[in-house]
Amino acid sequence: MSEDLFLKIIKREIPAEIIFENDRVLAFRDINPQAPLHVLVIPKQHIRTINDITPEQDAVLGEMFRAAAQIATAEGYRDEGYRVVMNCGERAGQSVFHIHLHLLAGRDLGWPPG
Ligand code: 5GP
């Protein structure tokens, strides 16, 4: 999958159902949802994997988590619970190499994950 697919969504070169945006963070519905709510929260700056996060980028990671909580609340899942997942590397299931939080809710989410 394209390295900069999500940059294309940020630049509106690829359509997506965007549900949250500020200067640093964007969130949109996953094209292949794995739960009734499945949203991807991404930084607007390109960060390839969790391994590449620098101290200067700590703040945007916090903003991504706060955006996830805000979206979960807006979509009605704040109290029943939701899951936030970030895959790092191919064996963990990362297919798009621009970091993203998966926000999943609306069904029982098994543990351990597959
Ligand atoms: P990963 O496998 O890297 O953790 O997650 C990538 C996610 O991006 C997958 O859940 C996949 O369905 C989603 N995805 C891939 N291409 C697109 C796209 O063009 N639009 C949207 N909205 N989601 C995408």
Backbone and ligand atoms as CSV (ligand in chain L), in Angstrom:
chain,resi,resn,atom,element,x,y,z
A,1,MET,N,N,0.843,-1.196,0.000
A,1,MET,CA,C,0.000,0.000,0.000
A,1,MET,C,C,0.883,1.253,0.000
A,2,SER,N,N,0.382,2.297,-0.630
A,2,SER,CA,C,1.191,3.505,-0.815
A,2,SER,C,C,1.698,4.074,0.510
A,3,GLU,N,N,2.938,4.449,0.517
A,3,GLU,CA,C,3.556,5.027,1.717
A,3,GLU,C,C,2.833,6.296,2.162
A,4,ASP,N,N,2.376,7.080,1.192
A,4,ASP,CA,C,1.817,8.378,1.564
A,4,ASP,C,C,0.305,8.469,1.308
A,5,LEU,N,N,-0.364,7.321,1.388
A,5,LEU,CA,C,-1.819,7.287,1.192
A,5,LEU,C,C,-2.530,8.290,2.097
A,6,PHE,N,N,-2.165,8.332,3.363
A,6,PHE,CA,C,-2.877,9.214,4.283
A,6,PHE,C,C,-2.521,10.679,4.034
A,7,LEU,N,N,-1.311,10.941,3.529
A,7,LEU,CA,C,-1.007,12.328,3.143
A,7,LEU,C,C,-1.938,12.771,2.020
A,8,LYS,N,N,-2.296,11.846,1.145
A,8,LYS,CA,C,-3.230,12.177,0.063
A,8,LYS,C,C,-4.620,12.479,0.619
A,9,ILE,N,N,-5.013,11.789,1.680
A,9,ILE,CA,C,-6.301,12.100,2.323
A,9,ILE,C,C,-6.226,13.474,2.979
A,10,ILE,N,N,-5.100,13.781,3.632
A,10,ILE,CA,C,-4.934,15.102,4.246
A,10,ILE,C,C,-5.061,16.194,3.189
A,11,LYS,N,N,-4.465,15.947,2.024
A,11,LYS,CA,C,-4.476,16.958,0.944
A,11,LYS,C,C,-5.754,16.910,0.101
A,12,ARG,N,N,-6.683,16.041,0.503
A,12,ARG,CA,C,-7.963,15.877,-0.220
A,12,ARG,C,C,-7.744,15.373,-1.648
A,13,GLU,N,N,-6.671,14.660,-1.875
A,13,GLU,CA,C,-6.448,14.054,-3.200
A,13,GLU,C,C,-7.173,12.716,-3.310
A,14,ILE,N,N,-7.499,12.122,-2.143
A,14,ILE,CA,C,-8.297,10.894,-2.064
A,14,ILE,C,C,-9.480,11.219,-1.154
A,15,PRO,N,N,-10.698,10.839,-1.534
A,15,PRO,CA,C,-11.844,11.145,-0.679
A,15,PRO,C,C,-11.854,10.296,0.594
A,16,ALA,N,N,-12.363,10.871,1.659
A,16,ALA,CA,C,-12.534,10.146,2.923
A,16,ALA,C,C,-13.625,10.856,3.700
A,17,GLU,N,N,-14.265,10.091,4.593
A,17,GLU,CA,C,-15.293,10.707,5.442
A,17,GLU,C,C,-14.607,11.272,6.677
A,18,ILE,N,N,-14.233,12.519,6.590
A,18,ILE,CA,C,-13.481,13.185,7.658
A,18,ILE,C,C,-14.454,13.630,8.744
A,19,ILE,N,N,-14.136,13.268,9.998
A,19,ILE,CA,C,-15.062,13.612,11.082
A,19,ILE,C,C,-14.417,14.499,12.144
A,20,PHE,N,N,-13.118,14.745,12.052
A,20,PHE,CA,C,-12.439,15.639,13.008
A,20,PHE,C,C,-11.211,16.202,12.321
A,21,GLU,N,N,-10.959,17.476,12.555
A,21,GLU,CA,C,-9.748,18.075,11.985
A,21,GLU,C,C,-9.346,19.301,12.792
A,22,ASN,N,N,-8.051,19.427,13.063
A,22,ASN,CA,C,-7.498,20.707,13.509
A,22,ASN,C,C,-6.175,20.900,12.764
A,23,ASP,N,N,-5.352,21.820,13.200
A,23,ASP,CA,C,-4.130,22.110,12.440
A,23,ASP,C,C,-3.142,20.943,12.438
A,24,ARG,N,N,-3.252,20.052,13.400
A,24,ARG,CA,C,-2.231,19.019,13.572
A,24,ARG,C,C,-2.731,17.589,13.392
A,25,VAL,N,N,-4.051,17.400,13.531
A,25,VAL,CA,C,-4.631,16.050,13.575
A,25,VAL,C,C,-5.830,15.961,12.641
A,26,LEU,N,N,-6.004,14.777,12.016
A,26,LEU,CA,C,-7.155,14.521,11.150
A,26,LEU,C,C,-7.733,13.153,11.536
A,27,ALA,N,N,-9.051,13.012,11.470
A,27,ALA,CA,C,-9.690,11.712,11.726
A,27,ALA,C,C,-10.749,11.460,10.673
A,28,PHE,N,N,-10.794,10.207,10.223
A,28,PHE,CA,C,-11.748,9.824,9.174
A,28,PHE,C,C,-12.136,8.367,9.358
A,29,ARG,N,N,-13.295,8.000,8.802
A,29,ARG,CA,C,-13.784,6.631,8.958
A,29,ARG,C,C,-12.952,5.670,8.112
A,30,ASP,N,N,-12.662,4.492,8.701
A,30,ASP,CA,C,-11.893,3.471,7.986
A,30,ASP,C,C,-12.708,2.947,6.802
A,31,ILE,N,N,-12.063,2.729,5.698
A,31,ILE,CA,C,-12.744,2.277,4.479
A,31,ILE,C,C,-13.229,0.826,4.627
A,32,ASN,N,N,-12.645,0.072,5.549
A,32,ASN,CA,C,-12.992,-1.343,5.758
A,32,ASN,C,C,-13.252,-1.568,7.250
A,33,PRO,N,N,-14.393,-1.040,7.742
A,33,PRO,CA,C,-14.597,-0.992,9.201
A,33,PRO,C,C,-14.666,-2.374,9.842
A,34,GLN,N,N,-14.005,-2.495,10.994
A,34,GLN,CA,C,-13.964,-3.759,11.755
A,34,GLN,C,C,-14.890,-3.716,12.965
A,35,ALA,N,N,-15.643,-2.649,13.107
A,35,ALA,CA,C,-16.592,-2.481,14.212
A,35,ALA,C,C,-17.565,-1.384,13.774
A,36,PRO,N,N,-18.734,-1.281,14.449
A,36,PRO,CA,C,-19.689,-0.223,14.067
A,36,PRO,C,C,-19.042,1.163,14.032
A,37,LEU,N,N,-18.139,1.438,14.966
A,37,LEU,CA,C,-17.319,2.657,14.866
A,37,LEU,C,C,-15.883,2.229,14.595
A,38,HIS,N,N,-15.325,2.673,13.489
A,38,HIS,CA,C,-13.913,2.417,13.186
A,38,HIS,C,C,-13.377,3.658,12.488
A,39,VAL,N,N,-12.638,4.412,13.269
A,39,VAL,CA,C,-12.102,5.696,12.806
A,39,VAL,C,C,-10.591,5.638,12.891
A,40,LEU,N,N,-9.909,6.273,11.967
A,40,LEU,CA,C,-8.454,6.406,11.998
A,40,LEU,C,C,-8.105,7.839,12.375
A,41,VAL,N,N,-7.255,7.993,13.380
A,41,VAL,CA,C,-6.803,9.315,13.828
A,41,VAL,C,C,-5.331,9.429,13.459
A,42,ILE,N,N,-4.994,10.443,12.689
A,42,ILE,CA,C,-3.619,10.558,12.172
A,42,ILE,C,C,-3.048,11.952,12.459
A,43,PRO,N,N,-1.712,12.027,12.552
A,43,PRO,CA,C,-1.084,13.347,12.594
A,43,PRO,C,C,-0.983,13.885,11.172
A,44,LYS,N,N,-1.062,15.194,11.019
A,44,LYS,CA,C,-0.904,15.746,9.667
A,44,LYS,C,C,0.552,15.676,9.202
A,45,GLN,N,N,1.480,15.698,10.160
A,45,GLN,CA,C,2.885,15.542,9.758
A,45,GLN,C,C,3.152,14.057,9.531
A,46,HIS,N,N,4.048,13.779,8.591
A,46,HIS,CA,C,4.336,12.380,8.274
A,46,HIS,C,C,5.241,11.765,9.327
A,47,ILE,N,N,4.746,10.721,9.991
A,47,ILE,CA,C,5.547,9.917,10.915
A,47,ILE,C,C,5.332,8.480,10.456
A,48,ARG,N,N,6.400,7.806,10.102
A,48,ARG,CA,C,6.263,6.520,9.412
A,48,ARG,C,C,5.748,5.405,10.325
A,49,THR,N,N,6.354,5.255,11.494
A,49,THR,CA,C,5.935,4.219,12.460
A,49,THR,C,C,6.136,4.778,13.872
A,50,ILE,N,N,5.655,4.026,14.860
A,50,ILE,CA,C,5.892,4.411,16.260
A,50,ILE,C,C,7.394,4.541,16.516
A,51,ASN,N,N,8.204,3.722,15.872
A,51,ASN,CA,C,9.662,3.754,16.070
A,51,ASN,C,C,10.281,5.085,15.667
A,52,ASP,N,N,9.580,5.843,14.852
A,52,ASP,CA,C,10.148,7.082,14.311
A,52,ASP,C,C,9.725,8.330,15.068
A,53,ILE,N,N,8.924,8.179,16.125
A,53,ILE,CA,C,8.433,9.350,16.869
A,53,ILE,C,C,9.597,10.013,17.609
A,54,THR,N,N,9.732,11.326,17.457
A,54,THR,CA,C,10.782,12.083,18.147
A,54,THR,C,C,10.171,12.815,19.347
A,55,PRO,N,N,11.010,13.246,20.296
A,55,PRO,CA,C,10.480,13.978,21.448
A,55,PRO,C,C,9.676,15.216,21.029
A,56,GLU,N,N,10.081,15.846,19.932
A,56,GLU,CA,C,9.366,17.041,19.461
A,56,GLU,C,C,7.943,16.700,19.021
A,57,GLN,N,N,7.688,15.421,18.776
A,57,GLN,CA,C,6.359,14.998,18.298
A,57,GLN,C,C,5.467,14.468,19.422
A,58,ASP,N,N,5.966,14.518,20.662
A,58,ASP,CA,C,5.166,13.987,21.773
A,58,ASP,C,C,3.792,14.655,21.842
A,59,ALA,N,N,3.741,15.949,21.632
A,59,ALA,CA,C,2.491,16.680,21.828
A,59,ALA,C,C,1.411,16.228,20.854
A,60,VAL,N,N,1.792,15.958,19.622
A,60,VAL,CA,C,0.780,15.571,18.640
A,60,VAL,C,C,0.213,14.189,18.971
A,61,LEU,N,N,1.025,13.342,19.590
A,61,LEU,CA,C,0.503,12.032,20.020
A,61,LEU,C,C,-0.579,12.215,21.078
A,62,GLY,N,N,-0.349,13.114,21.999
A,62,GLY,CA,C,-1.370,13.408,23.010
A,62,GLY,C,C,-2.640,13.943,22.370
A,63,GLU,N,N,-2.455,14.799,21.384
A,63,GLU,CA,C,-3.630,15.341,20.688
A,63,GLU,C,C,-4.403,14.253,19.973
A,64,MET,N,N,-3.702,13.270,19.423
A,64,MET,CA,C,-4.382,12.159,18.736
A,64,MET,C,C,-5.251,11.382,19.727
A,65,PHE,N,N,-4.726,11.131,20.912
A,65,PHE,CA,C,-5.527,10.408,21.912
A,65,PHE,C,C,-6.715,11.250,22.371
A,66,ARG,N,N,-6.501,12.538,22.554
A,66,ARG,CA,C,-7.626,13.382,22.975
A,66,ARG,C,C,-8.672,13.467,21.879
A,67,ALA,N,N,-8.247,13.493,20.627
A,67,ALA,CA,C,-9.213,13.491,19.521
A,67,ALA,C,C,-10.007,12.185,19.528
A,68,ALA,N,N,-9.337,11.067,19.781
A,68,ALA,CA,C,-10.030,9.771,19.828
A,68,ALA,C,C,-11.114,9.790,20.908
A,69,ALA,N,N,-10.776,10.308,22.082
A,69,ALA,CA,C,-11.763,10.365,23.174
A,69,ALA,C,C,-12.920,11.292,22.812
A,70,GLN,N,N,-12.600,12.379,22.162
A,70,GLN,CA,C,-13.633,13.341,21.751
A,70,GLN,C,C,-14.588,12.700,20.728
A,71,ILE,N,N,-14.021,11.968,19.785
A,71,ILE,CA,C,-14.849,11.305,18.763
A,71,ILE,C,C,-15.689,10.204,19.409
A,72,ALA,N,N,-15.070,9.392,20.271
A,72,ALA,CA,C,-15.822,8.320,20.951
A,72,ALA,C,C,-16.990,8.917,21.731
A,73,THR,N,N,-16.767,10.039,22.366
A,73,THR,CA,C,-17.829,10.706,23.114
A,73,THR,C,C,-18.920,11.191,22.173
A,74,ALA,N,N,-18.514,11.854,21.100
A,74,ALA,CA,C,-19.490,12.403,20.145
A,74,ALA,C,C,-20.321,11.305,19.500
A,75,GLU,N,N,-19.718,10.113,19.343
A,75,GLU,CA,C,-20.420,9.007,18.679
A,75,GLU,C,C,-21.191,8.143,19.675
A,76,GLY,N,N,-21.119,8.502,20.977
A,76,GLY,CA,C,-21.945,7.823,21.977
A,76,GLY,C,C,-21.304,6.627,22.651
A,77,TYR,N,N,-19.974,6.498,22.586
A,77,TYR,CA,C,-19.309,5.320,23.142
A,77,TYR,C,C,-18.432,5.631,24.355
A,78,ARG,N,N,-18.505,6.843,24.875
A,78,ARG,CA,C,-17.622,7.232,25.985
A,78,ARG,C,C,-17.764,6.291,27.181
A,79,ASP,N,N,-19.018,5.968,27.554
A,79,ASP,CA,C,-19.242,5.214,28.785
A,79,ASP,C,C,-19.149,3.708,28.571
A,80,GLU,N,N,-19.658,3.184,27.449
A,80,GLU,CA,C,-19.629,1.722,27.277
A,80,GLU,C,C,-18.223,1.225,26.950
A,81,GLY,N,N,-17.383,2.089,26.417
A,81,GLY,CA,C,-15.996,1.726,26.181
A,81,GLY,C,C,-15.660,1.592,24.711
A,82,TYR,N,N,-14.399,1.710,24.456
A,82,TYR,CA,C,-13.885,1.656,23.083
A,82,TYR,C,C,-12.423,1.228,23.144
A,83,ARG,N,N,-11.874,0.897,22.009
A,83,ARG,CA,C,-10.471,0.477,21.954
A,83,ARG,C,C,-9.702,1.390,21.014
A,84,VAL,N,N,-8.478,1.706,21.406
A,84,VAL,CA,C,-7.563,2.478,20.566
A,84,VAL,C,C,-6.335,1.608,20.331
A,85,VAL,N,N,-6.005,1.380,19.066
A,85,VAL,CA,C,-4.921,0.462,18.697
A,85,VAL,C,C,-4.012,1.139,17.692
A,86,MET,N,N,-2.704,0.913,17.851
A,86,MET,CA,C,-1.766,1.370,16.828
A,86,MET,C,C,-0.840,0.210,16.484
A,87,ASN,N,N,-0.840,-0.207,15.241
A,87,ASN,CA,C,0.036,-1.286,14.790
A,87,ASN,C,C,1.386,-0.699,14.386
A,88,CYS,N,N,2.460,-1.414,14.717
A,88,CYS,CA,C,3.797,-0.961,14.335
A,88,CYS,C,C,4.510,-2.081,13.602
A,89,GLY,N,N,4.700,-1.883,12.306
A,89,GLY,CA,C,5.432,-2.856,11.514
A,89,GLY,C,C,4.516,-3.905,10.899
A,90,GLU,N,N,5.058,-4.567,9.876
A,90,GLU,CA,C,4.234,-5.469,9.071
A,90,GLU,C,C,3.692,-6.646,9.873
A,91,ARG,N,N,4.493,-7.222,10.773
A,91,ARG,CA,C,4.018,-8.409,11.489
A,91,ARG,C,C,2.882,-8.067,12.454
A,92,ALA,N,N,2.834,-6.836,12.893
A,92,ALA,CA,C,1.736,-6.388,13.766
A,92,ALA,C,C,0.518,-5.964,12.965
A,93,GLY,N,N,0.643,-5.947,11.644
A,93,GLY,CA,C,-0.512,-5.610,10.819
A,93,GLY,C,C,-0.501,-4.211,10.248
A,94,GLN,N,N,0.608,-3.472,10.431
A,94,GLN,CA,C,0.646,-2.127,9.834
A,94,GLN,C,C,0.760,-2.245,8.322
A,95,SER,N,N,-0.180,-1.622,7.621
A,95,SER,CA,C,-0.161,-1.660,6.151
A,95,SER,C,C,-0.001,-0.274,5.549
A,96,VAL,N,N,-0.297,0.759,6.324
A,96,VAL,CA,C,-0.093,2.129,5.860
A,96,VAL,C,C,0.969,2.755,6.764
A,97,PHE,N,N,2.060,3.195,6.154
A,97,PHE,CA,C,3.209,3.646,6.931
A,97,PHE,C,C,3.179,5.160,7.146
A,98,HIS,N,N,2.110,5.558,7.809
A,98,HIS,CA,C,1.893,6.908,8.352
A,98,HIS,C,C,1.089,6.621,9.621
A,99,ILE,N,N,1.674,6.879,10.791
A,99,ILE,CA,C,1.049,6.369,12.023
A,99,ILE,C,C,-0.411,6.786,12.126
A,100,HIS,N,N,-1.193,5.889,12.730
A,100,HIS,CA,C,-2.622,6.128,12.895
A,100,HIS,C,C,-3.130,5.345,14.084
A,101,LEU,N,N,-4.001,5.986,14.853
A,101,LEU,CA,C,-4.740,5.282,15.892
A,101,LEU,C,C,-5.987,4.711,15.261
A,102,HIS,N,N,-6.251,3.424,15.487
A,102,HIS,CA,C,-7.554,2.848,15.165
A,102,HIS,C,C,-8.447,3.077,16.383
A,103,LEU,N,N,-9.581,3.688,16.199
A,103,LEU,CA,C,-10.587,3.849,17.255
A,103,LEU,C,C,-11.741,2.919,16.903
A,104,LEU,N,N,-11.978,1.927,17.765
A,104,LEU,CA,C,-12.988,0.886,17.494
A,104,LEU,C,C,-13.997,0.851,18.626
A,105,ALA,N,N,-15.286,0.737,18.282
A,105,ALA,CA,C,-16.328,0.656,19.309
A,105,ALA,C,C,-17.596,0.107,18.693
A,106,GLY,N,N,-18.515,-0.281,19.590
A,106,GLY,CA,C,-19.844,-0.678,19.139
A,106,GLY,C,C,-20.057,-2.177,19.102
A,107,ARG,N,N,-19.077,-2.949,19.530
A,107,ARG,CA,C,-19.256,-4.401,19.667
A,107,ARG,C,C,-18.305,-4.874,20.759
A,108,ASP,N,N,-18.514,-6.131,21.212
A,108,ASP,CA,C,-17.578,-6.710,22.179
A,108,ASP,C,C,-16.236,-6.896,21.484
A,109,LEU,N,N,-15.194,-6.407,22.101
A,109,LEU,CA,C,-13.856,-6.474,21.506
A,109,LEU,C,C,-13.041,-7.489,22.294
A,110,GLY,N,N,-12.711,-8.593,21.676
A,110,GLY,CA,C,-12.038,-9.682,22.369
A,110,GLY,C,C,-10.615,-9.329,22.794
A,111,TRP,N,N,-10.156,-10.069,23.819
A,111,TRP,CA,C,-8.771,-9.929,24.273
A,111,TRP,C,C,-8.211,-11.290,24.594
A,112,PRO,N,N,-7.033,-11.688,24.185
A,112,PRO,CA,C,-6.078,-10.866,23.458
A,112,PRO,C,C,-6.522,-10.649,22.010
A,113,PRO,N,N,-6.080,-9.545,21.394
A,113,PRO,CA,C,-6.402,-9.296,20.002
A,113,PRO,C,C,-5.702,-10.322,19.114
A,114,GLY,N,N,-6.188,-10.514,17.900
A,114,GLY,CA,C,-5.639,-11.545,17.015
A,114,GLY,C,C,-4.225,-11.286,16.593
L,1,5GP,P1,P,-3.012,-0.654,9.429
L,1,5GP,O1,O,-3.235,-1.994,8.781
L,1,5GP,O2,O,-1.863,0.080,8.795
L,1,5GP,O3,O,-2.933,-0.678,10.915
L,1,5GP,O4,O,-4.338,0.174,9.125
L,1,5GP,C1,C,-4.572,0.775,7.906
L,1,5GP,C2,C,-6.047,1.018,7.814
L,1,5GP,O5,O,-6.283,1.933,6.762
L,1,5GP,C3,C,-6.871,-0.220,7.512
L,1,5GP,O6,O,-7.812,-0.451,8.555
L,1,5GP,C4,C,-7.530,0.095,6.189
L,1,5GP,O7,O,-8.842,-0.408,6.080
L,1,5GP,C5,C,-7.490,1.602,6.138
L,1,5GP,N1,N,-7.438,2.164,4.804
L,1,5GP,C6,C,-6.620,1.753,3.792
L,1,5GP,N2,N,-6.817,2.521,2.707
L,1,5GP,C7,C,-7.777,3.425,3.043
L,1,5GP,C8,C,-8.403,4.480,2.326
L,1,5GP,O8,O,-8.105,4.765,1.153
L,1,5GP,N3,N,-9.349,5.195,2.994
L,1,5GP,C9,C,-9.691,4.934,4.270
L,1,5GP,N4,N,-10.652,5.702,4.827
L,1,5GP,N5,N,-9.116,3.942,4.991
L,1,5GP,C10,C,-8.162,3.203,4.375
